[in-house]
């Protein structure tokens, strides 16, 4: 009876798995993979926002709920990003996006009570900060 041999590729794969297990290290996420995750999450965010059934003027409560849901989904989607360079810029964007979400919720509440009391300057500033942070992620991903 011939001894059973493991193909070369199987041996290499086994060695890599054993090595990672023994050292506690897993393969690191590539920048490209992290950027793909971000790109998909960002596209879903934009689609969710643009397809909202509400608006700050016509239906502020629905608009605020839709934005809150979109931001929560975005956060969940990007939570799997592990690449340090991409994660740092995505964390900055997420913070800016959460700030915009809070500003929008305040504006929606104000619009329900008294549409003239909406702080458009604060809303615009927080939106610009979120857009700038998004551009920062794109810059990291395109470098």
MIZA-340700 format. One record per residue: x, y, z of N, C-alpha, C in turn; residue number from 0; residue in one letter. Coordinates in nm, 3 decimals, padded with zeros to 5 digits. Layout:
R|X|Y|Z|X|Y|Z|X|Y|Z|NUM|A
...
END
This chain:
R|00.084|-00.117|00.000|00.000|00.000|00.000|00.089|00.124|00.000|0|X
R|00.058|00.215|-00.092|00.137|00.338|-00.105|00.099|00.437|00.003|1|X
R|00.195|00.510|00.056|00.160|00.613|00.153|00.080|00.723|00.083|2|X
R|-00.013|00.776|00.154|-00.099|00.881|00.100|-00.024|01.013|00.104|3|X
R|-00.027|01.088|-00.006|00.043|01.216|-00.010|-00.059|01.328|-00.022|4|X
R|-00.024|01.440|00.034|-00.108|01.559|00.026|-00.052|01.645|-00.086|5|X
R|-00.136|01.690|-00.177|-00.087|01.778|-00.284|-00.016|01.900|-00.226|6|X
R|00.074|01.957|-00.303|00.154|02.071|-00.260|00.065|02.187|-00.214|7|X
R|-00.037|02.221|-00.290|-00.125|02.333|-00.254|-00.193|02.306|-00.120|8|X
R|-00.233|02.181|-00.098|-00.296|02.145|00.029|-00.199|02.161|00.144|9|X
R|-00.074|02.126|00.123|00.028|02.139|00.227|00.050|02.286|00.261|10|X
R|00.058|02.370|00.158|00.078|02.513|00.181|-00.041|02.572|00.255|11|X
R|-00.161|02.536|00.212|-00.281|02.589|00.279|-00.284|02.544|00.424|12|X
R|-00.252|02.418|00.448|-00.251|02.366|00.584|-00.146|02.439|00.668|13|X
R|-00.032|02.464|00.612|00.074|02.535|00.685|00.031|02.678|00.719|14|X
R|-00.036|02.745|00.625|-00.082|02.881|00.650|-00.188|02.884|00.760|15|X
R|-00.282|02.793|00.755|-00.386|02.786|00.857|-00.324|02.754|00.992|16|X
R|-00.235|02.656|00.997|-00.170|02.619|01.122|-00.088|02.735|01.175|17|X
R|-00.016|02.802|01.088|00.065|02.916|01.130|-00.019|03.029|01.187|18|X
R|-00.129|03.058|01.120|-00.218|03.163|01.169|-00.281|03.124|01.301|19|X
R|-00.316|02.998|01.315|-00.376|02.950|01.439|-00.277|02.956|01.553|20|X
R|-00.156|02.913|01.527|-00.055|02.910|01.632|-00.013|03.049|01.676|21|X
R|-00.006|03.142|01.583|00.038|03.277|01.617|-00.077|03.368|01.655|22|X
R|-00.200|03.323|01.633|-00.316|03.406|01.666|-00.339|03.515|01.564|23|X
R|-00.272|03.508|01.453|-00.285|03.611|01.351|-00.375|03.563|01.238|24|X
R|-00.455|03.651|01.192|-00.536|03.622|01.074|-00.486|03.712|00.963|25|X
R|-00.511|03.675|00.840|-00.470|03.761|00.731|-00.533|03.899|00.747|26|X
R|-00.457|04.003|00.716|-00.511|04.138|00.729|-00.597|04.173|00.608|27|X
R|-00.690|04.260|00.630|-00.781|04.303|00.523|-00.706|04.399|00.432|28|X
R|-00.718|04.377|00.303|-00.651|04.466|00.209|-00.725|04.599|00.202|29|X
R|-00.653|04.700|00.162|-00.712|04.832|00.143|-00.823|04.824|00.038|30|X
R|-00.797|04.748|-00.068|-00.897|04.733|-00.174|-01.026|04.670|-00.121|31|X
R|-01.013|04.566|-00.040|-01.132|04.501|00.017|-01.208|04.598|00.108|32|X
R|-01.135|04.671|00.190|-01.197|04.768|00.281|-01.269|04.876|00.201|33|X
R|-01.206|04.922|00.095|-01.268|05.026|00.012|-01.390|04.974|-00.062|34|X
R|-01.388|04.847|-00.100|-01.506|04.786|-00.162|-01.624|04.783|-00.064|35|X
R|-01.595|04.750|00.061|-01.699|04.749|00.164|-01.754|04.891|00.181|36|X
R|-01.664|04.988|00.191|-01.708|05.126|00.205|-01.792|05.170|00.086|37|X
R|-01.745|05.140|-00.033|-01.815|05.183|-00.154|-01.958|05.129|-00.158|38|X
R|-01.975|05.002|-00.125|-02.108|04.941|-00.122|-02.196|05.006|-00.015|39|X
R|-02.138|05.030|00.102|-02.214|05.092|00.211|-02.252|05.235|00.178|40|X
R|-02.160|05.307|00.116|-02.185|05.446|00.079|-02.294|05.454|-00.028|41|X
R|-02.288|05.366|-00.125|-02.390|05.363|-00.230|-02.527|05.333|-00.170|42|X
R|-02.533|05.237|-00.079|-02.660|05.203|-00.013|-02.711|05.321|00.069|43|X
R|-02.621|05.394|00.133|-02.658|05.512|00.211|-02.722|05.617|00.120|44|X
R|-02.656|05.646|00.011|-02.707|05.747|-00.083|-02.842|05.704|-00.139|45|X
R|-02.854|05.577|-00.177|-02.981|05.526|-00.230|-03.092|05.537|-00.126|46|X
R|-03.062|05.504|-00.001|-03.163|05.511|00.104|-03.208|05.654|00.127|47|X
R|-03.114|05.746|00.125|-03.147|05.887|00.148|-03.229|05.942|00.031|48|X
R|-03.187|05.912|-00.090|-03.258|05.968|-00.206|-03.394|05.903|-00.230|49|X
R|-03.414|05.784|-00.177|-03.544|05.719|-00.196|-03.638|05.742|-00.079|50|X
R|-03.598|05.825|00.016|-03.682|05.853|00.132|-03.816|05.910|00.088|51|X
R|-03.921|05.867|00.155|-04.055|05.918|00.125|-04.083|06.051|00.191|52|X
R|-03.994|06.097|00.276|-04.016|06.223|00.347|-03.920|06.330|00.302|53|X
R|-03.951|06.451|00.341|-03.861|06.563|00.319|-03.874|06.655|00.440|54|X
R|-03.776|06.740|00.458|-03.777|06.829|00.573|-03.898|06.922|00.568|55|X
R|-03.945|06.953|00.451|-04.059|07.045|00.437|-04.192|06.970|00.442|56|X
R|-04.204|06.864|00.362|-04.333|06.796|00.349|-04.363|06.693|00.458|57|X
R|-04.262|06.619|00.499|-04.283|06.513|00.599|-04.155|06.495|00.680|58|X
R|-04.127|06.590|00.768|-03.999|06.587|00.840|-03.981|06.464|00.929|59|X
R|-04.087|06.414|00.989|-04.073|06.297|01.076|-04.028|06.175|00.997|60|X
R|-04.090|06.152|00.881|-04.050|06.039|00.797|-03.908|06.057|00.747|61|X
R|-03.874|06.178|00.706|-03.738|06.205|00.657|-03.636|06.176|00.766|62|X
R|-03.663|06.219|00.889|-03.570|06.195|01.000|-03.558|06.046|01.029|63|X
R|-03.670|05.976|01.029|-03.666|05.831|01.053|-03.589|05.759|00.943|64|X
R|-03.611|05.799|00.819|-03.541|05.736|00.706|-03.391|05.760|00.713|65|X
R|-03.353|05.883|00.747|-03.210|05.915|00.758|-03.148|05.837|00.873|66|X
R|-03.216|05.830|00.985|-03.165|05.756|01.100|-03.143|05.609|01.064|67|X
R|-03.239|05.552|00.993|-03.227|05.412|00.950|-03.110|05.394|00.853|68|X
R|-03.096|05.488|00.760|-02.987|05.479|00.662|-02.850|05.489|00.730|69|X
R|-02.838|05.578|00.827|-02.712|05.595|00.899|-02.681|05.470|00.981|70|X
R|-02.782|05.414|01.044|-02.761|05.290|01.123|-02.715|05.176|01.033|71|X
R|-02.777|05.164|00.917|-02.738|05.059|00.823|-02.595|05.081|00.774|72|X
R|-02.560|05.206|00.745|-02.425|05.238|00.702|-02.324|05.196|00.809|73|X
R|-02.353|05.231|00.934|-02.262|05.195|01.044|-02.244|05.044|01.054|74|X
R|-02.352|04.972|01.041|-02.346|04.825|01.046|-02.264|04.773|00.929|75|X
R|-02.287|04.829|00.812|-02.217|04.782|00.691|-02.067|04.806|00.696|76|X
R|-02.025|04.919|00.751|-01.882|04.950|00.755|-01.812|04.893|00.878|77|X
R|-01.887|04.832|00.968|-01.826|04.779|01.090|-01.727|04.665|01.062|78|X
R|-01.735|04.606|00.944|-01.642|04.497|00.911|-01.511|04.548|00.850|79|X
R|-01.498|04.678|00.837|-01.372|04.733|00.784|-01.266|04.725|00.892|80|X
R|-01.155|04.657|00.857|-01.046|04.637|00.952|-00.916|04.703|00.908|81|X
R|-00.904|04.736|00.781|-00.782|04.799|00.731|-00.766|04.933|00.804|82|X
R|-00.654|04.951|00.872|-00.633|05.067|00.960|-00.648|05.200|00.888|83|X
R|-00.590|05.211|00.771|-00.593|05.338|00.697|-00.736|05.374|00.657|84|X
R|-00.809|05.279|00.604|-00.946|05.304|00.560|-01.037|05.322|00.682|85|X
R|-01.015|05.241|00.784|-01.100|05.248|00.903|-01.093|05.386|00.968|86|X
R|-00.975|05.444|00.972|-00.960|05.577|01.033|-01.046|05.680|00.959|87|X
R|-01.041|05.679|00.827|-01.119|05.778|00.752|-01.268|05.746|00.757|88|X
R|-01.305|05.619|00.761|-01.446|05.581|00.772|-01.500|05.619|00.910|89|X
R|-01.418|05.606|01.013|-01.460|05.647|01.148|-01.487|05.797|01.152|90|X
R|-01.403|05.874|01.086|-01.423|06.018|01.077|-01.553|06.049|01.004|91|X
R|-01.578|05.977|00.894|-01.702|05.999|00.819|-01.823|05.961|00.902|92|X
R|-01.815|05.849|00.973|-01.927|05.803|01.053|-01.961|05.904|01.162|93|X
R|-01.859|05.962|01.224|-01.883|06.065|01.326|-01.951|06.187|01.264|94|X
R|-01.904|06.230|01.148|-01.965|06.345|01.081|-02.108|06.313|01.037|95|X
R|-02.129|06.192|00.992|-02.262|06.148|00.949|-02.358|06.144|01.069|96|X
R|-02.309|06.097|01.183|-02.392|06.097|01.304|-02.425|06.239|01.349|97|X
R|-02.330|06.330|01.335|-02.356|06.470|01.368|-02.463|06.527|01.276|98|X
R|-02.451|06.499|01.146|-02.553|06.546|01.051|-02.689|06.485|01.085|99|X
R|-02.691|06.357|01.119|-02.815|06.289|01.154|-02.881|06.358|01.275|100|X
R|-02.801|06.394|01.374|-02.854|06.463|01.493|-02.906|06.601|01.456|101|X
R|-02.829|06.672|01.373|-02.873|06.806|01.328|-03.003|06.796|01.248|102|X
R|-03.012|06.693|01.165|-03.132|06.675|01.085|-03.251|06.643|01.174|103|X
R|-03.231|06.560|01.275|-03.339|06.527|01.369|-03.388|06.653|01.440|104|X
R|-03.294|06.738|01.481|-03.331|06.866|01.543|-03.408|06.953|01.445|105|X
R|-03.362|06.958|01.321|-03.429|07.039|01.220|-03.568|06.984|01.190|106|X
R|-03.582|06.853|01.188|-03.713|06.792|01.163|-03.809|06.826|01.276|107|X
R|-03.761|06.817|01.398|-03.846|06.852|01.513|-03.886|06.999|01.507|108|X
R|-03.790|07.085|01.472|-03.820|07.228|01.459|-03.921|07.252|01.346|109|X
R|-03.905|07.181|01.236|-03.996|07.198|01.122|-04.138|07.158|01.157|110|X
R|-04.152|07.058|01.242|-04.286|07.016|01.285|-04.350|07.126|01.371|111|X
R|-04.271|07.184|01.460|-04.322|07.287|01.551|-04.340|07.422|01.481|112|X
R|-04.233|07.465|01.415|-04.233|07.597|01.349|-04.128|07.594|01.238|113|X
R|-04.172|07.575|01.114|-04.075|07.563|01.003|-03.975|07.677|00.993|114|X
R|-04.014|07.796|01.039|-03.922|07.909|01.033|-03.809|07.900|01.135|115|X
R|-03.822|07.809|01.231|-03.720|07.799|01.336|-03.608|07.702|01.301|116|X
R|-03.613|07.640|01.185|-03.509|07.546|01.144|-03.376|07.620|01.130|117|X
R|-03.272|07.565|01.191|-03.138|07.624|01.183|-03.069|07.571|01.058|118|X
R|-03.097|07.636|00.946|-03.043|07.591|00.818|-02.891|07.599|00.814|119|X
R|-02.834|07.697|00.883|-02.688|07.711|00.881|-02.622|07.591|00.949|120|X
R|-02.673|07.549|01.063|-02.616|07.433|01.134|-02.634|07.306|01.052|121|X
R|-02.750|07.292|00.992|-02.778|07.175|00.909|-02.684|07.171|00.789|122|X
R|-02.667|07.284|00.724|-02.578|07.293|00.608|-02.433|07.266|00.647|123|X
R|-02.392|07.319|00.761|-02.254|07.299|00.808|-02.226|07.151|00.837|124|X
R|-02.321|07.085|00.903|-02.300|06.944|00.935|-02.306|06.857|00.809|125|X
R|-02.389|06.895|00.713|-02.393|06.822|00.586|-02.260|06.838|00.512|126|X
R|-02.207|06.959|00.509|-02.078|06.983|00.443|-01.966|06.902|00.510|127|X
R|-01.969|06.895|00.642|-01.867|06.817|00.714|-01.877|06.669|00.678|128|X
R|-02.000|06.616|00.666|-02.018|06.476|00.627|-01.970|06.453|00.484|129|X
R|-02.001|06.546|00.396|-01.956|06.533|00.257|-01.804|06.541|00.247|130|X
R|-01.743|06.630|00.325|-01.597|06.642|00.326|-01.533|06.513|00.378|131|X
R|-01.593|06.456|00.482|-01.541|06.331|00.538|-01.556|06.217|00.438|132|X
R|-01.666|06.217|00.365|-01.685|06.115|00.260|-01.577|06.130|00.151|133|X
R|-01.548|06.254|00.115|-01.443|06.279|00.016|-01.308|06.233|00.071|134|X
R|-01.288|06.244|00.202|-01.164|06.197|00.263|-01.147|06.047|00.251|135|X
R|-01.257|05.973|00.266|-01.250|05.827|00.248|-01.218|05.796|00.102|136|X
R|-01.284|05.866|00.012|-01.258|05.843|-00.130|-01.112|05.872|-00.165|137|X
R|-01.057|05.976|-00.103|-00.916|06.009|-00.128|-00.824|05.898|-00.079|138|X
R|-00.852|05.844|00.037|-00.773|05.734|00.091|-00.784|05.614|-00.002|139|X
R|-00.905|05.584|-00.045|-00.927|05.466|-00.129|-00.867|05.482|-00.268|140|X
R|-00.855|05.604|-00.315|-00.800|05.626|-00.448|-00.651|05.653|-00.449|141|X
R|-00.588|05.648|-00.331|-00.443|05.676|-00.326|-00.363|05.547|-00.330|142|X
END
